[in-house]
Amino acid sequence: MIALLSALLLALTPAQQARADAIFKDIRCVVCQNQSIAESDAELARVMRALVEERIAAGDTDAEVKAYLTARYGEAVLLTPTASPKNYVLWAGPVLALMLGGIWAFSLFRGSAKARE
């Protein structure tokens, strides 16, 4: 009975539902491996979808909804994490590893060429 009542109170307009659906695709289910809450059938994903709809019905913007979920579940909840100073290393890590590997390979080949002379 309570679920039916809350569903009636949270009836979203088509525009609000479209916003909610777009946000569902950007939020990771914290129970499933790399699935959005739009794709997941987990109970927690249902709760997270209800939270998104609740925040949209309350008048939050998309950014505010994502900020709310990030504050509640952590940055890992975003399928596309934001670039921020605390995770620059994660964004730059692959590039740095490739550069260091290239320098290492260059020095290795250069050293073996000198040894052949």
FIKEBA-751611 format. One record per residue (C-alpha): x, y, z; residue number from 1. Coordinates in steps of 0.02 Angstrom, whole numbers, plus 32768, in hexadecimal, padded with zeros to 4 digits. Example, Ala and Ser with C-alpha at 12.3 -4.5 7.8 and 13.67 -1.06 7.14 Angstrom:
2
[[8267; 7F1F; 8186]; 1]
[[82AC; 7FCB; 8165]; 2]
This chain:
117
[[8000; 8000; 8000]; 1]
[[808D; 8078; 802D]; 2]
[[80E9; 804E; 7F8C]; 3]
[[804D; 8073; 7F26]; 4]
[[8033; 8118; 7F7F]; 5]
[[80E8; 814E; 7F67]; 6]
[[80E0; 811C; 7EAF]; 7]
[[8047; 818B; 7E98]; 8]
[[809B; 821C; 7EF1]; 9]
[[813A; 820B; 7E88]; 10]
[[80E4; 8205; 7DDF]; 11]
[[8162; 825C; 7D6F]; 12]
[[8138; 82C0; 7CD4]; 13]
[[8178; 8277; 7C30]; 14]
[[8206; 82F7; 7C2F]; 15]
[[8236; 82CB; 7CE1]; 16]
[[822F; 8211; 7CB9]; 17]
[[82A1; 822D; 7C23]; 18]
[[831D; 8287; 7C94]; 19]
[[8313; 81F9; 7D12]; 20]
[[8331; 8177; 7C89]; 21]
[[83CB; 81D6; 7C4E]; 22]
[[840F; 81DD; 7CFF]; 23]
[[83EB; 8123; 7D18]; 24]
[[8464; 80FF; 7C88]; 25]
[[84EF; 8168; 7CD9]; 26]
[[84E6; 811A; 7D87]; 27]
[[853E; 8076; 7DAF]; 28]
[[84E5; 7FF2; 7E15]; 29]
[[8555; 7FDB; 7EAD]; 30]
[[8525; 7F23; 7EBA]; 31]
[[853B; 7EF1; 7E03]; 32]
[[85DC; 7EF1; 7DA1]; 33]
[[85E2; 7F86; 7D2B]; 34]
[[8526; 7F8C; 7D0D]; 35]
[[84C0; 802A; 7D12]; 36]
[[8428; 8032; 7D82]; 37]
[[83C1; 8037; 7CE2]; 38]
[[83FF; 7F88; 7CB4]; 39]
[[8407; 7F3A; 7D61]; 40]
[[837E; 7ED3; 7DB3]; 41]
[[83D0; 7EDB; 7E5F]; 42]
[[8368; 7F19; 7EF0]; 43]
[[83E4; 7FA4; 7F13]; 44]
[[83D6; 7FDF; 7E5F]; 45]
[[831A; 7FED; 7E77]; 46]
[[8338; 8054; 7F14]; 47]
[[83B2; 80C3; 7EB7]; 48]
[[8337; 80DC; 7E27]; 49]
[[82B2; 810D; 7EA6]; 50]
[[832C; 8189; 7EF4]; 51]
[[834F; 81D8; 7E4B]; 52]
[[8295; 81E8; 7E28]; 53]
[[8278; 822F; 7ED5]; 54]
[[8300; 82B2; 7EC1]; 55]
[[82C0; 82E4; 7E14]; 56]
[[820E; 82F2; 7E57]; 57]
[[8254; 8363; 7EE1]; 58]
[[8298; 83D8; 7E5B]; 59]
[[8352; 83AA; 7E5C]; 60]
[[83B8; 83C5; 7DBF]; 61]
[[8414; 8333; 7D6E]; 62]
[[84B8; 836E; 7DBB]; 63]
[[8468; 837A; 7E68]; 64]
[[8422; 82C9; 7E58]; 65]
[[84CE; 8286; 7E28]; 66]
[[8520; 82E8; 7EB4]; 67]
[[84A2; 829F; 7F30]; 68]
[[84C5; 81ED; 7EF6]; 69]
[[8581; 820D; 7EF6]; 70]
[[8578; 824F; 7FA8]; 71]
[[8512; 81B9; 7FDE]; 72]
[[856E; 812C; 7F81]; 73]
[[8617; 8177; 7F51]; 74]
[[8665; 81AA; 7EAC]; 75]
[[8667; 80F4; 7E70]; 76]
[[85AC; 8102; 7E52]; 77]
[[85CB; 816C; 7DB6]; 78]
[[85E6; 8105; 7D18]; 79]
[[864E; 8196; 7CD4]; 80]
[[86AF; 81DE; 7D67]; 81]
[[86D5; 8297; 7D69]; 82]
[[8786; 82D5; 7D52]; 83]
[[87B7; 8323; 7DF7]; 84]
[[885D; 8342; 7E4F]; 85]
[[8847; 82A8; 7EBC]; 86]
[[8838; 8233; 7E27]; 87]
[[88AE; 8285; 7DA9]; 88]
[[8928; 81F7; 7DC6]; 89]
[[88A5; 817B; 7D8C]; 90]
[[8884; 81E0; 7CEF]; 91]
[[893D; 81FD; 7CCB]; 92]
[[8979; 8150; 7D03]; 93]
[[8967; 80F6; 7C5D]; 94]
[[89BE; 8182; 7BFE]; 95]
[[8A4B; 8189; 7C7D]; 96]
[[8A60; 80CC; 7C77]; 97]
[[8A69; 80CF; 7BB9]; 98]
[[8AE9; 815C; 7BBB]; 99]
[[8B55; 8105; 7C3E]; 100]
[[8B4B; 8062; 7BDC]; 101]
[[8B7F; 80BC; 7B3D]; 102]
[[8C13; 810E; 7B95]; 103]
[[8C46; 8067; 7BDF]; 104]
[[8C39; 800E; 7B35]; 105]
[[8C9A; 809A; 7ADE]; 106]
[[8D26; 8092; 7B5E]; 107]
[[8D2B; 7FD5; 7B50]; 108]
[[8D3A; 7FD8; 7A92]; 109]
[[8DB6; 8067; 7A98]; 110]
[[8E20; 8007; 7B15]; 111]
[[8E1F; 7F69; 7AAB]; 112]
[[8E4E; 7FCD; 7A0F]; 113]
[[8EE5; 8016; 7A6A]; 114]
[[8F17; 7F68; 7AA5]; 115]
[[8F1A; 7F2A; 79F0]; 116]
[[8F95; 7FB2; 79BB]; 117]
